[in-house]
Amino acid sequence: MNDEVILRFDEVSFEYMHDKPILAEASFAVHKNAKITLMGQNGAGKSSLFKLITSELKPKTGLVSVTNHATIATAQQVVAREDLNLTVIDYFAKAFKEPQKDLQSQIYKVMTAVNLDVPTDRLVGVLSGGQQARLLLAFALIQNSDILLLDEPTNNLDQAGIDHLIEFLVMYPKTVIVISHDADFLNCFTEGVIYLDNFTHKIETYVGDYYSVVEEISKRVEREQRKNAQLKRSIIDRKEKVNFFANKGGRMRQLAKKLKDEASDMEENMVDVRREDKTIRHFIIPVQDIAGAIVTIDGIKVIRNHEPIIKKVDKIMRKKMHLLVTGPNGVGKSTFLRSLVSGSNPQAKILDEVRVGYYSQDFSNLNFDQTVFDSLSNVLIEGTDINDMRSIAAGFLITGDLMGRKISELSEGQKGLLSLARLVIMQPGLLILDEPTNHINFRHLPIMAKAINEYQGAMIMVSHMPDFVSQIKFDDVLDLGKI
């Protein structure tokens, strides 16, 4: 790692919307050409920290400094909605202040680097989730910046895409800071970790690969918990003696005062044990009581050589049937799920009275102008009241302080947890899950997998995370790359 510091935070404090603390006098430095992971719970403020680095946000106090005016490029988590109607070439043109004579040549180089092969006159909005993920990375690369910020770069990528990205990052000769919940991906190239504590709003820095740092943090938490337990026993002992000696006279009263002071000092020395490793509660997705052919699929539109063709399929899904849809990025998996939900595929039909629980990979089924409370209450069914709704939401770490916020103000991870809470509240007869692990902290994934595996209704899922898929029993697999 180069000894030259390229980025520094000096006692930086920042609040979001003037009422949500993110950083409190945080200080850290990043060295030139380092490969760093930014860690923290969903909603801790990782994306806000990126915006402080790029000066899109300004600190309340303190200083963010970049050495020698180093340039910065960010690969965002998702394509901005206003960019979905641009062609690929027009989208890349936005990366430059001045028109580029050799833009097509530059686009070819960065698309090759991220293994993306799509026509440059294609609309961004019609690309698959995996293709859009590669496009976001290519957009950052074309700027040839000194610091590369990657926000959840593996979302929607198939395994081939993730392997290609790892190889690229290992060889990349500049500074990279990555936000990701994919532990295996991070461990392949991370040299250090910047840790954002969701409760103290402080920054901690660690050197080493990702798994070594996680183990180091875990051992530190255990030490802190043991120390607190010992102090708590001593405090209780002192206070009991204080109560006994305080009613005595003379020297006994002086001893009581001394013991009281000792107990007070011990309480001040109690360690504020890290709490942000909290996971969502175990949950069940209740199922709508419905029978019959819940989904009938006679044909699916797939993409071959960038052109759509219809393939014949003969599938009927009933209660308790779980279907996994697979295939390479760009073959049409998400398009199939969207067409099924919208009813736009004449060759695939959902039974009319079925409640459909749809988890969209880009959260397009959420109204970003709604409050969290309204989004949850809109899917309430008869027999479930507001208190039940709040209790379910709290199980997904969606607490009262978030209820009045607009969905647009949530982090991507919080939007994912909100989407899960909505599924539980609405009690669907059909689950349609499009990359449900995107943006979700890896600590939550075993709990999610268990709930999805135990769901008693019909389910169709797309996921590029093999470890997650392996925890769920599927009755059938539909590979769109092979039909």
Secondary structure, 3 states (H helix, E strand, C coil): CCCCEEEEEEEEEEEECCCEEEEEEEEEEEECCCEEEEECCCCCCHHHHHHHHCCCCCCCEEEEEEHHHCCEEEECCCCCHHHCCCEHHHHHHCCCCCCCCCHHHHHHHHHHHCCCCCCCCCEHHHCCHHHHHHHHHHHHHCCCCCEEEEECCCCCCCHHHHHHHHHHHHHCCCEEEEECCCHHHHHCCCCEEEEECCCCCCEEEEECCHHHHHHHHHHHHHHHHHHHHHHHHHHHHHHHHHHHHCCCCCHHHHHHHHHHHHHHHHHHCCCCCCCCCCCCCCCCCCCCCCCCCCEEEEEEEEEECCEEEEEEEEEEECCCCEEEEECCCCCCHHHHHHHHHHCCCCCEEECCCCCEEEECCCCCCCCCCCEHHHHHHCCCCCCCCHHHHHHHHHHCCCCHHHHCCEHHHCCHHHHHHHHHHHHHHHCCCEEEEECCCCCCCHHHHHHHHHHHHCCCCEEEEECCCHHHHCCCCCCEEEECCCC
